Amino acid sequence: MKKLIVSTALAATLALPASAETNFIANSFYDAAVPMSQQGYIQWAELVKELSGGDLVPEVYTGTVLLAPRASLQGVQDNVVQVAHHAAIYTPSDLPVANAVQELGFNFSDPLPTIFAVTEFSMTNPTQLQEWKDKSVVYLGAYTTPPYILMCASPVRTLEELKGKRIRTAGSSVSVWVEEAGGIPVNVPSSEMYTGLERGTLDCATNAASDLVDRSLMEVAEHTTLLSTGMYWSGPQWGFNPGFWAGLTPEQRGVLMEASARSMARMIIAYTANAEAGLKASQEAGGNVYEPGEDLLASVTAFRQKAIESVYATAQEQYGLSNGQEVIDDFLGKMEKWQGLLADVAPDDEDALTELAMQEIYSKIDPATYGVD
């Protein structure tokens, strides 16, 4: 498989005029330290330039200087940026298919198979592909967070301690669980977690443990509970403006596909390491890390079962999918497939993960026709 990757990059380089240079703007609303920005955009841009022999030159913006989180999709549609990360949970009415699948986020805790399963589903499922087309975005790869846990200003280890707490969630099913468990879900962007905890408008934040360091949350959240409240993956890590995408050559599109495959591997490896480092740093700074109490864990376990049993009805009734069961079953099938494919692959083997993504996803997609009307 390595030969395939090398030959793809070489062919793209040789096919492009030596003097050609395609400049474009790329945006991720996360801070530069977060893997979706660091590995997913900053390092990705260098990789794109390398694989294209200097032909493709992304100008990367991170943070909210250029686009706010909820404005990312509109920014791509209006060609303010040519590619951007967009979290579909911020625009549920615009992307009901992506959000219907995200309802299962509470039920999974391993980001490695998830990132590739989400990518394959999102680039092959007819209903999801039609949604991308309808919303004027070309999807080229996924992001996945590690399991979200509770990072709080005071201890939250039991249902009694959770009661009445204002907990930052990112929408989706976790908000329903928080409310049912007695808490108060607050749907604000991750960029507002620190100030919310600092000012007391939030008691807890659910996010990846890496944010204890990456967003300095350990300064305002000294109590962390290792309760997995699911992961987030809805929306594209790289969503391209369709006009810009159509103007690229098939060789250029192939380079961007290869860059996606490797960058996803890098993101997951970095995110996992950062989450472990975040917990360690918090403890070394005097923070507390708890296992959840039995009643809190039982509440999550019961809700996961409920979510699986109701996801088909949710897809149809809440998100309006007439073929909700078909869509959900396709996604679950992809998850099962990737769990099997990765069973014997080292989770930190960047080359092996890249090769598998190329083999199982991108080599089966024609860059001459994908995303082009």
NORRAJO-V227466 format. One record per residue. N is the residue number from 1. RES is the residue in one small letter. SS is DSSP state (H for helix, E for strand, C for the rest). OMEGA is omega in radians with two decimals (* if undefined). BURIAL is 1 if it has 16 or more other ideal C-beta (glycine too) atoms within 10 Angstrom, else 0. Layout:
((N/RES/SS/OMEGA/BURIAL) (N/RES/SS/OMEGA/BURIAL))
This chain:
((1/m/C/3.11/0) (2/k/H/3.13/0) (3/k/H/3.12/0) (4/l/H/-3.11/0) (5/i/H/-3.12/1) (6/v/H/-3.10/0) (7/s/H/3.10/0) (8/t/H/-3.13/1) (9/a/H/-3.12/1) (10/l/H/-3.14/0) (11/a/H/3.14/0) (12/a/H/-3.13/1) (13/t/H/-3.11/1) (14/l/H/-3.07/0) (15/a/H/-3.04/0) (16/l/C/3.10/1) (17/p/C/-3.07/0) (18/a/C/-3.08/0) (19/s/C/-3.07/0) (20/a/C/3.06/0) (21/e/C/3.14/0) (22/t/E/3.13/1) (23/n/E/3.10/0) (24/f/E/-3.06/1) (25/i/E/-3.13/1) (26/a/E/-3.02/1) (27/n/E/2.97/1) (28/s/E/-3.05/1) (29/f/C/3.10/1) (30/y/C/3.05/1) (31/d/C/-3.04/1) (32/a/C/-3.09/0) (33/a/C/-3.10/1) (34/v/C/-3.07/1) (35/p/H/3.11/1) (36/m/H/3.06/1) (37/s/H/-3.05/1) (38/q/H/3.12/1) (39/q/H/-3.03/1) (40/g/H/3.12/1) (41/y/H/-3.08/1) (42/i/H/3.11/1) (43/q/H/3.08/1) (44/w/H/-3.12/1) (45/a/H/3.09/1) (46/e/H/3.12/0) (47/l/H/3.10/1) (48/v/H/3.12/1) (49/k/H/-3.13/1) (50/e/H/-3.10/0) (51/l/H/-3.12/1) (52/s/C/-3.11/1) (53/g/C/3.13/1) (54/g/C/-3.13/0) (55/d/C/3.14/1) (56/l/E/-3.03/1) (57/v/E/3.11/0) (58/p/E/2.99/1) (59/e/E/-2.95/0) (60/v/E/2.99/1) (61/y/E/3.06/1) (62/t/E/-3.06/1) (63/g/C/-3.04/0) (64/t/C/-3.13/1) (65/v/C/-3.06/0) (66/l/C/-3.11/1) (67/l/C/3.01/1) (68/a/C/-3.09/0) (69/p/H/-3.10/1) (70/r/H/-3.10/0) (71/a/H/-3.04/1) (72/s/H/-3.13/1) (73/l/H/3.13/1) (74/q/H/3.12/1) (75/g/H/3.07/1) (76/v/H/-3.12/1) (77/q/H/-3.10/1) (78/d/C/3.14/0) (79/n/C/2.97/0) (80/v/C/2.98/1) (81/v/C/-3.13/1) (82/q/C/3.06/1) (83/v/E/-3.14/1) (84/a/E/2.90/1) (85/h/C/3.05/1) (86/h/C/3.07/1) (87/a/C/-3.04/1) (88/a/H/3.12/1) (89/i/H/3.11/1) (90/y/H/3.14/1) (91/t/H/-3.03/1) (92/p/C/-3.13/1) (93/s/C/3.12/0) (94/d/C/-3.02/1) (95/l/C/-3.08/1) (96/p/H/-3.13/1) (97/v/H/3.13/1) (98/a/H/-3.13/1) (99/n/H/3.07/1) (100/a/H/3.10/1) (101/v/H/3.12/1) (102/q/H/3.08/1) (103/e/H/3.12/1) (104/l/H/-3.08/1) (105/g/H/-3.13/1) (106/f/H/-2.99/1) (107/n/H/-3.10/1) (108/f/C/-3.09/1) (109/s/C/-3.13/0) (110/d/C/-3.06/1) (111/p/H/-3.03/1) (112/l/H/3.08/1) (113/p/H/-3.06/1) (114/t/H/-3.05/1) (115/i/H/-3.13/1) (116/f/H/3.08/1) (117/a/H/3.12/1) (118/v/H/3.14/1) (119/t/H/-3.13/1) (120/e/H/3.10/1) (121/f/H/-3.03/1) (122/s/H/-3.13/1) (123/m/H/-3.11/1) (124/t/H/-3.09/0) (125/n/C/-3.06/1) (126/p/H/-3.12/0) (127/t/H/3.11/1) (128/q/H/3.12/1) (129/l/H/3.12/1) (130/q/H/3.10/0) (131/e/H/3.09/1) (132/w/H/-3.12/1) (133/k/H/-3.13/0) (134/d/H/-3.10/0) (135/k/C/3.03/1) (136/s/C/3.06/1) (137/v/C/3.07/1) (138/v/E/-3.05/1) (139/y/E/-3.10/1) (140/l/C/3.10/1) (141/g/C/-3.01/1) (142/a/C/2.87/1) (143/y/C/3.02/1) (144/t/C/3.07/1) (145/t/C/2.87/1) (146/p/C/3.09/1) (147/p/C/3.04/1) (148/y/C/3.12/1) (149/i/E/-3.11/1) (150/l/E/3.06/1) (151/m/E/-2.88/1) (152/c/E/3.10/1) (153/a/C/3.07/1) (154/s/C/-3.06/0) (155/p/C/3.03/0) (156/v/C/-3.08/1) (157/r/C/-3.09/1) (158/t/C/3.09/1) (159/l/H/3.13/1) (160/e/H/3.13/0) (161/e/H/3.10/1) (162/l/H/-3.03/1) (163/k/C/3.08/0) (164/g/C/-3.12/0) (165/k/C/3.07/1) (166/r/E/-2.97/1) (167/i/E/3.09/1) (168/r/E/3.03/1) (169/t/E/3.13/1) (170/a/C/3.13/1) (171/g/C/3.09/1) (172/s/H/-2.98/1) (173/s/H/-3.12/1) (174/v/H/3.10/1) (175/s/H/3.12/1) (176/v/H/3.13/1) (177/w/H/-3.14/1) (178/v/H/-3.12/1) (179/e/H/3.13/0) (180/e/H/-3.13/0) (181/a/C/3.08/1) (182/g/C/3.10/0) (183/g/C/-3.14/1) (184/i/E/3.14/1) (185/p/E/3.11/1) (186/v/E/-3.06/1) (187/n/E/3.08/0) (188/v/C/3.11/1) (189/p/C/-3.14/1) (190/s/H/3.13/1) (191/s/H/-3.11/1) (192/e/H/-3.10/0) (193/m/H/-3.06/1) (194/y/H/-3.10/1) (195/t/H/3.11/0) (196/g/H/3.10/1) (197/l/H/-3.13/1) (198/e/H/-3.08/0) (199/r/H/3.12/0) (200/g/C/3.06/0) (201/t/C/2.99/0) (202/l/C/3.01/1) (203/d/C/-3.13/1) (204/c/E/2.98/1) (205/a/E/2.97/1) (206/t/E/3.10/1) (207/n/E/-3.14/1) (208/a/C/-3.11/1) (209/a/C/3.10/1) (210/s/C/-3.12/1) (211/d/H/3.01/1) (212/l/H/3.08/1) (213/v/H/-3.03/1) (214/d/H/3.11/1) (215/r/C/3.08/1) (216/s/C/-3.08/0) (217/l/H/-3.14/1) (218/m/H/3.08/1) (219/e/H/-3.06/0) (220/v/C/3.12/1) (221/a/C/-3.05/1) (222/e/C/-3.05/1) (223/h/E/-3.11/1) (224/t/E/3.10/1) (225/t/E/-3.05/1) (226/l/C/3.11/0) (227/l/C/-3.14/1) (228/s/C/3.07/1) (229/t/C/3.04/1) (230/g/C/-3.10/1) (231/m/C/3.13/1) (232/y/C/-3.13/1) (233/w/C/-2.98/1) (234/s/C/3.13/1) (235/g/C/-3.06/1) (236/p/C/2.89/1) (237/q/C/3.05/1) (238/w/C/3.06/1) (239/g/E/-3.04/1) (240/f/E/2.97/1) (241/n/C/-3.04/1) (242/p/H/3.10/1) (243/g/H/3.08/0) (244/f/H/-3.12/1) (245/w/H/-3.12/1) (246/a/H/-3.13/0) (247/g/C/3.09/0) (248/l/C/3.05/1) (249/t/C/3.05/1) (250/p/H/3.13/0) (251/e/H/3.10/1) (252/q/H/3.10/1) (253/r/H/3.09/1) (254/g/H/3.07/1) (255/v/H/-3.12/1) (256/l/H/3.06/1) (257/m/H/3.13/1) (258/e/H/3.09/1) (259/a/H/3.09/1) (260/s/H/-3.10/1) (261/a/H/-3.11/1) (262/r/H/-3.10/1) (263/s/H/3.07/1) (264/m/H/3.09/1) (265/a/H/-3.14/1) (266/r/H/-3.12/1) (267/m/H/-3.10/1) (268/i/H/3.12/1) (269/i/H/-3.12/1) (270/a/H/-3.10/1) (271/y/H/3.14/1) (272/t/H/3.12/1) (273/a/H/-3.13/0) (274/n/H/3.13/1) (275/a/H/3.11/1) (276/e/H/3.14/0) (277/a/H/3.13/0) (278/g/H/3.12/1) (279/l/H/-3.14/1) (280/k/H/-3.13/0) (281/a/H/3.13/1) (282/s/H/3.13/1) (283/q/H/3.14/0) (284/e/H/3.12/0) (285/a/C/3.11/0) (286/g/C/3.11/0) (287/g/C/-3.12/1) (288/n/E/3.08/0) (289/v/E/-3.05/1) (290/y/E/2.85/1) (291/e/C/-3.14/0) (292/p/C/3.05/1) (293/g/C/-3.06/1) (294/e/H/-3.09/0) (295/d/H/3.11/0) (296/l/H/3.12/1) (297/l/H/3.13/1) (298/a/H/3.12/0) (299/s/H/3.12/1) (300/v/H/-3.13/1) (301/t/H/3.13/0) (302/a/H/-3.12/0) (303/f/H/3.10/1) (304/r/H/3.12/1) (305/q/H/3.12/0) (306/k/H/-3.12/0) (307/a/H/3.11/1) (308/i/H/-3.10/0) (309/e/H/-3.05/0) (310/s/H/-2.99/0) (311/v/H/3.12/1) (312/y/H/3.12/1) (313/a/H/3.11/0) (314/t/H/3.14/1) (315/a/H/-3.11/1) (316/q/H/-3.00/1) (317/e/H/-3.10/0) (318/q/C/-3.05/0) (319/y/C/3.01/1) (320/g/C/-3.14/0) (321/l/C/3.13/1) (322/s/C/3.11/0) (323/n/C/-3.05/0) (324/g/H/-3.12/1) (325/q/H/3.12/0) (326/e/H/-3.14/0) (327/v/H/-3.12/1) (328/i/H/-3.14/1) (329/d/H/3.09/0) (330/d/H/3.12/1) (331/f/H/3.13/1) (332/l/H/3.08/1) (333/g/H/3.10/0) (334/k/H/3.12/1) (335/m/H/3.14/1) (336/e/H/3.12/0) (337/k/H/-3.07/1) (338/w/H/3.03/1) (339/q/H/3.10/0) (340/g/H/-3.12/0) (341/l/H/-3.04/1) (342/l/C/-3.05/1) (343/a/C/-3.09/0) (344/d/C/-3.14/0) (345/v/C/3.11/0) (346/a/C/-3.05/0) (347/p/C/3.12/0) (348/d/C/3.13/0) (349/d/C/-3.05/0) (350/e/H/-3.11/0) (351/d/H/-3.13/0) (352/a/H/3.12/1) (353/l/H/3.12/1) (354/t/H/-3.13/1) (355/e/H/-3.13/1) (356/l/H/3.10/1) (357/a/H/3.09/1) (358/m/H/-3.08/1) (359/q/H/-2.99/0) (360/e/H/-3.08/1) (361/i/C/-2.90/1) (362/y/H/3.12/1) (363/s/H/-3.13/1) (364/k/H/-3.12/0) (365/i/C/-3.08/1) (366/d/C/3.14/0) (367/p/C/3.11/1) (368/a/C/-3.06/0) (369/t/C/-3.06/0) (370/y/C/3.09/1) (371/g/C/-3.12/1) (372/v/C/-3.14/0) (373/d/C/*/0))
